């Protein structure tokens, strides 16, 4: 046989052996994610608060004069703030 076929046979045999070894391996068990516990501390005189994002909406403004009638404005989209952002008291869930 020529050297090319001998090499091709060796490569195909090596591929078959590695395929057989990897096919027989067992899958690793999946561990669940760790549970994170937090300690509730009620310190007198301390109020914890959380920032609540402002509520906004996109409004399509038609072309025309501005509300004062001074200049012409083209059609555009405008962001309108419906509710301002604010700090809310944060109540931790009781267990």
HELIX and SHEET records of a PDB file:
HELIX    1   1 UNK A    3  UNK A   24  1                                  22    
SHEET    1   A 2 UNK A  49  UNK A  52  0                                        
SHEET    2   A 2 UNK A  86  UNK A  89 -1                                        
SHEET    1   B 2 UNK A  55  UNK A  61  0                                        
SHEET    2   B 2 UNK A  76  UNK A  83 -1                                        
SHEET    1   C 2 UNK A  64  UNK A  65  0                                        
SHEET    2   C 2 UNK A  72  UNK A  73 -1                                        
END                                                                             
